């Protein structure tokens, strides 16, 4: 039996193969090159993946075994394109096929388990090591591995504990996951009704029942029209259900206050940090924040625990949102957010009057555009401009589909 070790360091990326006596059998290495492309210098993750997969292509089916950490970690691509999606399914299939299928791979979210059990995701590696050893995939004795942890001299007891938890997970994964508070059974797929009900509950907490009913009326109107014209289709209804709720529930000062004062936030804070003596919150309120003299962007600053008390006073005042008495509603950003809601309602009304089999794809794309409006401040402003340009192009396709197709 041999063990393949992947070592991704700042200088080099290596794949090494060791036998059961820890003798090096083979090694491949390449420089871990960085790219000076925007938004900042970063490692070439694409090249790292290609190198690792090319090196692991020599894995022997029926002999090699993979213990795969399924935690998804964003790369630099997410900074440049917020719609980037990790090809998780393809990556898992490639690794599984290389080792001969399901029998050659164990998949678990080791990072989530290690963080929940040990309080720090840095325990992931010893956790995985313990899991693999207990599965009989590491050709070294228990004493030698424990001794190696001790000789390393860093967080010895924590690493031993993480190693032990990994061994336990290999024997009874469900029990360890339950102790970590992580579900092992995938939740049932959500229906359209579930989606609408969830958004209505959120909007009721965000503002009030009247706002939730306003949302419900428009979504039901879209659903009735789509169901009548296209039996079994819900694509347009789902797009409106998601994106209309997002526009209505823009995150303003009242919503920030409500979320910070919620029971869910307090519980999450207590679970992640034991005995936190001081909480600081970094904000850039449009009415208070200074602007960067070079870029003109609002600058965040730290606020102490008193801000949580201020949030307690602000949250109940959300009934002022959008009224003449709203002290925050006069900023350019808030006016733009409210305008988007009215524009979306008018857009959906037009979509329904022009809906046909020919225009349905453009209608769904138009209804989904708000999903691309993300971030806050200048980031959100830029996204709104980009979406407005895309909206204009899609409206051309909707209003004259045949001409748009001819132009393409």
C-alpha positions as CSV (number, residue, x, y, z in Angstrom):
1,X,0.0,0.0,0.0
2,X,1.2,3.5,-0.8
3,X,0.0,7.0,0.3
4,X,-0.2,10.0,-2.0
5,X,0.4,13.3,-0.2
6,X,-0.7,16.6,-1.7
7,X,1.4,19.6,-0.4
8,X,0.2,23.1,-1.6
9,X,2.7,25.6,-0.2
10,X,3.5,29.2,-1.0
11,X,6.6,28.3,-3.0
12,X,5.8,24.9,-4.6
13,X,3.0,22.5,-5.2
14,X,4.0,18.8,-4.7
15,X,2.5,15.4,-5.0
16,X,4.5,12.7,-3.2
17,X,4.0,9.0,-3.0
18,X,5.2,7.1,0.1
19,X,5.2,3.3,0.9
20,X,4.1,1.8,4.2
21,X,7.5,2.4,5.8
22,X,7.3,6.1,4.9
23,X,9.9,5.8,2.2
24,X,9.5,8.3,-0.7
25,X,8.6,6.3,-3.9
26,X,8.0,9.2,-6.3
27,X,7.5,12.9,-6.3
28,X,6.3,15.6,-8.7
29,X,6.7,19.3,-8.0
30,X,6.0,22.6,-9.7
31,X,6.4,26.2,-8.6
32,X,3.3,27.7,-7.1
33,X,3.2,30.7,-9.5
34,X,1.2,33.8,-8.7
35,X,-0.7,35.9,-11.2
36,X,-0.6,39.7,-11.3
37,X,-4.1,39.8,-12.8
38,X,-6.9,41.8,-11.2
39,X,-8.2,42.3,-8.6
40,X,-4.9,41.7,-6.9
41,X,-1.9,39.3,-7.2
42,X,-3.1,35.7,-6.5
43,X,-2.1,32.1,-6.9
44,X,-3.0,30.5,-10.2
45,X,-5.6,28.1,-8.8
46,X,-6.5,26.8,-12.3
47,X,-2.9,25.7,-12.9
48,X,-2.8,24.1,-9.4
49,X,-5.9,22.0,-10.2
50,X,-4.5,20.9,-13.5
51,X,-1.2,19.9,-12.0
52,X,-2.9,17.9,-9.2
53,X,-5.3,16.1,-11.6
54,X,-2.5,15.3,-14.1
55,X,-0.4,13.9,-11.2
56,X,-3.3,11.9,-9.8
57,X,-4.2,10.5,-13.2
58,X,-1.8,7.7,-12.4
59,X,-4.0,6.5,-9.5
60,X,-4.6,2.8,-9.6
61,X,-8.3,1.7,-9.8
62,X,-9.1,-0.6,-7.0
63,X,-5.8,0.2,-5.1
64,X,-5.8,3.9,-4.5
65,X,-8.3,5.5,-2.1
66,X,-9.3,9.1,-1.6
67,X,-10.6,10.8,1.5
68,X,-12.2,13.9,0.1
69,X,-13.0,17.1,2.1
70,X,-16.2,18.4,0.4
71,X,-15.9,21.9,1.9
72,X,-16.2,24.5,-0.9
73,X,-13.7,27.4,-0.6
74,X,-14.1,30.5,-2.9
75,X,-11.2,31.4,-5.1
76,X,-10.1,34.7,-6.6
77,X,-12.5,34.2,-9.5
78,X,-15.4,35.0,-7.2
79,X,-14.0,38.5,-6.7
80,X,-14.0,39.2,-10.4
81,X,-17.3,37.5,-11.1
82,X,-19.8,37.1,-8.3
83,X,-21.8,34.6,-10.4
84,X,-18.9,32.2,-10.5
85,X,-19.8,28.7,-9.4
86,X,-17.4,26.0,-8.3
87,X,-17.6,22.9,-10.6
88,X,-18.1,20.8,-7.5
89,X,-20.0,18.0,-9.2
90,X,-17.5,17.7,-12.0
91,X,-14.5,17.7,-9.6
92,X,-16.1,15.0,-7.5
93,X,-16.9,12.8,-10.5
94,X,-13.3,13.2,-11.9
95,X,-11.8,12.1,-8.6
96,X,-14.2,9.2,-8.1
97,X,-13.6,7.9,-11.6
98,X,-9.9,8.1,-11.2
99,X,-10.1,5.6,-8.2
100,X,-12.7,3.3,-9.7
101,X,-15.9,4.7,-8.4
102,X,-17.7,5.0,-5.0
103,X,-15.7,2.2,-3.3
104,X,-12.5,4.2,-3.8
105,X,-13.6,7.4,-2.2
106,X,-15.0,8.7,1.2
107,X,-16.5,12.1,1.0
108,X,-17.2,14.3,4.1
109,X,-17.3,18.0,5.0
110,X,-14.3,17.6,7.3
111,X,-13.9,21.4,7.7
112,X,-17.4,21.9,9.1
113,X,-17.0,18.9,11.4
114,X,-13.6,20.0,12.7
115,X,-14.7,23.6,13.2
116,X,-17.9,22.5,15.1
117,X,-16.1,19.9,17.3
118,X,-12.8,21.8,17.9
119,X,-13.8,25.4,17.5
120,X,-11.3,26.0,14.7
121,X,-11.2,24.9,11.0
122,X,-7.4,24.6,11.3
123,X,-8.2,21.2,12.9
124,X,-9.3,19.9,9.5
125,X,-6.0,18.2,8.5
126,X,-5.5,16.1,11.6
127,X,-9.2,15.2,11.5
128,X,-8.8,13.9,7.9
129,X,-5.6,12.1,8.9
130,X,-7.5,10.3,11.8
131,X,-10.4,9.4,9.5
132,X,-8.1,8.0,6.8
133,X,-6.0,6.0,9.4
134,X,-9.0,4.5,11.0
135,X,-10.2,3.4,7.6
136,X,-6.9,1.5,7.2
137,X,-5.7,3.8,4.4
138,X,-2.5,5.1,6.1
139,X,0.2,2.4,6.3
140,X,1.7,3.7,9.5
141,X,1.3,2.7,13.2
142,X,-0.9,4.7,15.5
143,X,2.1,5.4,17.8
144,X,4.2,6.8,15.0
145,X,1.5,9.2,13.9
146,X,0.8,10.4,17.5
147,X,4.6,10.8,18.0
148,X,4.8,12.9,14.8
149,X,2.1,15.2,16.2
150,X,4.1,15.5,19.4
151,X,7.3,16.2,17.6
152,X,5.7,18.9,15.6
153,X,5.2,20.8,18.9
154,X,2.4,23.0,17.7
155,X,-1.1,22.7,19.3
156,X,-0.3,19.1,20.3
157,X,-3.3,18.4,22.4
158,X,-5.7,20.0,20.0
159,X,-4.2,18.1,17.0
160,X,-4.4,14.8,19.0
161,X,-8.1,15.5,19.8
162,X,-8.9,16.3,16.1
163,X,-7.1,13.1,15.1
164,X,-9.2,11.2,17.5
165,X,-12.4,12.8,16.3
166,X,-11.5,11.8,12.8
167,X,-11.1,8.2,13.9
168,X,-14.5,8.3,15.5
169,X,-16.1,9.7,12.4
170,X,-14.7,6.8,10.4
171,X,-16.4,4.3,12.7
172,X,-19.7,6.1,13.3
173,X,-20.0,9.1,11.1
174,X,-23.7,9.8,11.9
175,X,-23.1,9.9,15.6
176,X,-20.1,12.3,15.3
177,X,-22.1,14.5,12.9
178,X,-25.0,14.6,15.3
179,X,-22.6,15.6,18.1
180,X,-21.3,18.4,15.9
181,X,-24.8,19.5,15.1
182,X,-24.5,18.7,11.4
183,X,-27.3,17.0,9.5
184,X,-26.4,13.8,7.7
185,X,-29.7,13.5,5.9
186,X,-30.2,15.8,2.9
187,X,-33.3,18.0,3.4
188,X,-36.3,17.3,1.1
189,X,-36.3,19.4,-2.1
190,X,-38.1,22.7,-1.6
191,X,-41.3,23.2,-3.6
192,X,-42.4,26.4,-5.1
193,X,-45.0,26.8,-2.3
194,X,-42.2,26.4,0.3
195,X,-40.2,29.1,-1.4
196,X,-43.1,31.5,-1.5
197,X,-44.0,30.8,2.2
198,X,-40.4,31.3,3.3
199,X,-40.1,34.6,1.5
200,X,-43.5,35.8,3.0
201,X,-42.3,35.0,6.5
202,X,-39.1,36.9,5.9
203,X,-41.0,39.9,4.5
204,X,-43.4,39.9,7.5
205,X,-40.4,40.1,9.9
206,X,-38.7,42.6,7.6
207,X,-41.6,45.0,7.6
208,X,-45.2,43.7,8.2
209,X,-48.0,41.5,7.0
210,X,-49.1,44.1,4.4
211,X,-45.7,43.9,2.7
212,X,-45.9,40.1,2.6
213,X,-49.3,40.2,1.1
214,X,-48.2,42.7,-1.6
215,X,-45.5,40.2,-2.5
216,X,-47.9,37.3,-2.5
217,X,-50.4,39.0,-4.9
218,X,-47.8,39.6,-7.6
219,X,-46.2,36.2,-7.4
220,X,-49.7,34.5,-7.5
221,X,-50.6,36.6,-10.6
222,X,-47.4,35.4,-12.4
223,X,-48.0,31.8,-11.3
224,X,-51.6,31.8,-12.6
225,X,-50.5,33.2,-16.0
226,X,-47.6,30.9,-16.4
227,X,-49.6,27.8,-15.4
228,X,-52.4,28.7,-17.8
229,X,-50.0,29.2,-20.8
230,X,-47.3,26.6,-20.1
231,X,-48.5,23.5,-18.2
232,X,-46.0,22.4,-15.6
233,X,-43.7,25.3,-16.1
234,X,-42.7,27.3,-13.0
235,X,-39.4,29.0,-14.2
236,X,-40.8,32.5,-14.4
237,X,-42.8,32.2,-11.1
238,X,-39.7,31.0,-9.3
239,X,-37.6,33.8,-10.7
240,X,-40.1,36.4,-9.6
241,X,-40.6,34.8,-6.2
242,X,-36.9,35.0,-5.5
243,X,-36.1,38.4,-7.0
244,X,-39.1,40.4,-6.1
245,X,-38.6,39.5,-2.4
246,X,-35.0,40.4,-2.7
247,X,-35.8,43.9,-4.0
248,X,-38.5,44.5,-1.4
249,X,-36.2,43.5,1.5
250,X,-33.3,45.8,0.7
251,X,-30.9,45.8,3.7
252,X,-31.1,49.3,5.2
253,X,-30.3,50.6,8.6
254,X,-33.5,49.2,10.1
255,X,-32.9,45.7,8.8
256,X,-29.2,45.7,10.0
257,X,-30.5,46.7,13.4
258,X,-33.2,43.9,13.4
259,X,-30.7,41.2,12.3
260,X,-28.1,42.2,14.9
261,X,-30.7,42.2,17.7
262,X,-32.2,38.8,16.6
263,X,-32.0,35.7,18.7
264,X,-30.4,33.9,15.8
265,X,-27.4,36.3,15.7
266,X,-26.9,36.1,19.5
267,X,-26.9,32.3,19.4
268,X,-24.5,32.2,16.4
269,X,-22.2,34.6,18.2
270,X,-22.2,32.6,21.4
271,X,-21.6,29.4,19.5
272,X,-18.6,30.7,17.6
273,X,-16.9,32.7,20.3
274,X,-16.8,31.6,23.9
275,X,-16.8,34.4,26.5
276,X,-16.5,37.3,24.0
277,X,-15.9,40.3,26.3
278,X,-16.3,43.0,23.6
279,X,-18.1,43.2,20.3
280,X,-17.1,45.7,17.6
281,X,-19.2,46.3,14.5
282,X,-17.7,47.8,11.4
283,X,-20.2,49.9,9.5
284,X,-20.3,52.7,6.9
285,X,-23.7,54.4,7.5
286,X,-24.4,56.9,4.7
287,X,-25.4,59.6,7.2
288,X,-22.4,59.2,9.4
289,X,-19.5,57.7,7.4
290,X,-16.7,59.8,5.9
291,X,-15.7,59.4,2.3
292,X,-12.4,58.4,0.9
293,X,-10.9,61.6,-0.6
294,X,-9.4,59.6,-3.5
295,X,-12.3,57.3,-4.5
296,X,-15.3,59.0,-3.0
297,X,-16.4,55.8,-1.4
298,X,-17.8,55.6,2.1
299,X,-15.2,54.4,4.7
300,X,-16.1,51.8,7.3
301,X,-15.3,52.4,11.0
302,X,-15.6,50.4,14.1
303,X,-18.4,51.0,16.6
304,X,-18.3,49.6,20.1
305,X,-20.9,47.6,22.1
306,X,-23.1,50.7,22.5
307,X,-24.1,50.3,18.8
308,X,-26.0,47.1,19.8
309,X,-28.1,49.1,22.2
310,X,-28.7,51.6,19.5
311,X,-29.9,48.8,17.2
312,X,-32.3,47.8,19.9
313,X,-33.9,51.2,19.7
314,X,-33.8,51.3,15.9
315,X,-35.3,47.9,15.0
316,X,-38.8,48.7,16.2
317,X,-38.8,51.9,14.1
318,X,-38.9,50.0,10.8
319,X,-42.5,51.1,10.3
320,X,-41.0,54.5,9.3
321,X,-39.2,52.8,6.3
322,X,-40.0,54.7,3.1
323,X,-42.2,57.3,4.7
324,X,-41.7,61.0,5.0
325,X,-40.5,60.5,8.5
326,X,-37.7,58.0,7.6
327,X,-34.4,59.8,8.5
328,X,-32.4,57.3,6.4
329,X,-34.7,57.1,3.4
330,X,-33.5,60.3,1.7
331,X,-30.1,59.1,0.7
332,X,-29.4,58.4,-2.9
333,X,-28.9,54.7,-2.3
334,X,-32.2,54.2,-0.4
335,X,-34.1,56.1,-3.1
336,X,-32.5,54.0,-5.8
337,X,-33.5,50.8,-3.9
338,X,-37.1,51.9,-3.6
339,X,-37.2,52.8,-7.2
340,X,-36.1,49.3,-8.2
341,X,-39.2,47.8,-6.6
342,X,-41.6,49.9,-8.6
343,X,-39.6,49.3,-11.8
344,X,-39.7,45.5,-11.2
345,X,-43.4,45.5,-10.7
346,X,-43.9,47.4,-13.9
347,X,-41.5,45.0,-15.7
348,X,-43.4,42.0,-14.5
349,X,-46.6,43.5,-15.7
350,X,-45.1,43.9,-19.1
351,X,-43.7,40.4,-19.1
352,X,-47.1,39.0,-18.5
353,X,-48.6,40.9,-21.4
354,X,-45.9,39.8,-23.8
355,X,-45.5,36.2,-22.5
356,X,-45.3,33.5,-25.2
357,X,-43.3,30.4,-25.9
358,X,-40.9,32.6,-27.9
359,X,-40.4,35.2,-25.2
360,X,-40.4,33.0,-22.1
361,X,-36.5,32.6,-22.0
362,X,-36.1,36.4,-22.1
363,X,-38.8,36.9,-19.6
364,X,-37.1,34.5,-17.1
365,X,-33.8,36.2,-17.7
366,X,-35.3,39.7,-17.1
367,X,-37.1,38.5,-13.9
368,X,-33.8,37.1,-12.6
369,X,-31.7,40.2,-13.1
370,X,-32.0,41.5,-9.5
371,X,-29.9,38.5,-8.4
372,X,-26.9,40.2,-9.9
373,X,-27.3,43.3,-7.8
374,X,-25.1,42.5,-4.8
375,X,-23.0,44.3,-2.2
376,X,-23.4,47.8,-0.7
377,X,-22.5,51.3,-1.5
378,X,-20.4,51.8,-4.6
379,X,-20.3,48.1,-5.3
380,X,-24.0,48.0,-5.4
381,X,-24.2,51.1,-7.5
382,X,-21.9,49.6,-10.1
383,X,-23.9,46.4,-10.2
384,X,-27.1,48.4,-10.7
385,X,-25.6,50.2,-13.7
386,X,-24.5,46.9,-15.2
387,X,-27.9,45.3,-14.7
388,X,-29.6,48.3,-16.2
389,X,-27.6,47.9,-19.4
390,X,-28.3,44.2,-19.5
391,X,-32.0,44.9,-18.9
392,X,-32.2,47.2,-21.9
393,X,-30.8,44.5,-24.2
394,X,-33.1,41.8,-22.9
395,X,-36.1,44.1,-23.2
396,X,-35.3,44.4,-26.9
397,X,-35.5,40.7,-27.2
398,X,-38.8,40.6,-25.4
399,X,-40.4,43.4,-27.4
400,X,-39.1,42.3,-30.8
401,X,-38.0,38.6,-30.4
402,X,-37.8,37.9,-34.1
403,X,-35.7,41.0,-34.8
404,X,-33.4,40.2,-32.0
405,X,-32.9,36.7,-33.3
406,X,-32.2,38.0,-36.8
407,X,-29.6,40.4,-35.4
408,X,-27.8,37.6,-33.7
